[in-house]
Structures are given as C-alpha cells and as structure tokens.
C-alpha cells in the first residue's frame, strides 16, 4: 500500500502547484491514498469548502489541519458534515469536526489522525495520550495509520515519533513549513519525518511575503502577513506500507521547485 502525503499547502500559489504536479506524481508513484495538510490553503489561513472540494476533484482523498483550522469562520457551518477532513483531536471536546477519519480508496483503508503540539502553541490537551487513544480506536478498522503531528518544535515532533513507533504506520510533522532531512523507518516499523515541508512560494518566508515578516523581526511591531506570490516549491513524502501489518517498508521525500518542474515538462 502506498500513501502520498503533501506538506502544508499555502495559498493560491500552493494550490496551483498541487494542481500542476499531482497528475505526474500519481503516474510516477501510483499511490493508493493521497492526504494533504490544508490548514493554510485559503490565503494562508484555514480552508474553505470550495477549496476542499477542489482538492478532492484533483485526487486528494483526505485533508489534515492544524492551528489555523478555524480561521475561515464558515468552517463552523460545514465541518461536522465533512468526513474526509480531520482537525487536531486534542482541541476541546466541544470543537466541531473530528480528529480521526478512516479514508477508503482504491480498495484500501487508511486511518488519518491529526494532533497538535503544545510547545509554543496555545494550551491544549496532551497530544501523546490523545494519539494513543485514537490509535487504539483506529486499529479496530485498519492497521494502516497515519498521524499528522502539527507542532512547532523539532524535539516534540521527534518525541512523538518515538512514542508512536510500532503503533502508527507513518508519523509526519507539519506546521513549520521546512522539509527536514531525517526521513527514516524507526525500529518498530514506523515511517517518520520531523517536517514534510510545504507547497507554496519559496521566495517569501514560509510562504508569506518577506517584507512584512522582516518588519516584525526588525521592529518588534505587528504587521499583516500576506501570502507571497513568487515561484513555488513542492514538498511531500511517499510511504510504502506492508499490506497486512501496516509497518512501513520505505519512506521517500519529494522536493520540487517550479523551475525544475518546468524543465522536466
């Protein structure tokens, strides 16, 4: 079983990149199930139902979220009716939506779980015990389990990888938008990477216009972050999972730039 996971999609630049690149990735890797992080898909802040439907039309089967889940307020009107999107499961129990979904496609089943870290992020329930609880629930449906750990610091993400080794098939870090070079299969058979990276402008700062970010760093004053419209880069991973046990056999990084993509066409 092959799973393609696409890093944080940022704004229209990121969406356009996914639309361009995804057909070729499907042809090359033949993934059974495609998951993407969509919490920055709408102008860098949250997601809309229209954008989610575009993702499905392009072949994405499930969407994970993060700390920007609620930034588009109309999500409260439809989140409870959307079975293919997961938001951090350790949000307050009254939050709309869910943190675990079973995605079925091409005769395969994959459980996707979304968890948010606590370091340098708002107070939230324990991500480690929440992950344990949901993995136990997911195993009733399938041994193939992917956890998107949306967290700020590398130490917390790496700790989660070790904590879930042998419990989840894949643990991917999201949120920091920089692809790390530590992709590995842990001893218990879990594929892990600290951060998958992002899909969006490579000419800004984490997908945002650099001038506003520099202003904040240089002056300490607030500034409005706007999605950068420069040339894109595309980060993702492909995991090859054992069809019976759910253990990972291989994890491969994908790293493309708009320039390299155009040369390949």
Secondary structure, DSSP 8 states (H G I E B T S, - for coil): -EEEEE-EE-HHHHHHHHHHHHHHHHHHH--SEEEEE-TTTTTTS---HHHHHHHHHHT--EEE--TTTTSSTTHHHHGGG-TTEE--TTS-TTSSS-SEEEEEETTEEEEEEEEE--TTS---S-HHHHHHHHHHHHTTT-S-EEEEEE-S-HHHHHHHHHHTBTTBSEEEEESS----S--EE-TTS-EEES---EEEESSSBTTB-HHHHHHHHHH-------B--S-EEEEEEEEEE-TTT--EEEEEEEEEEHHHHHHH-
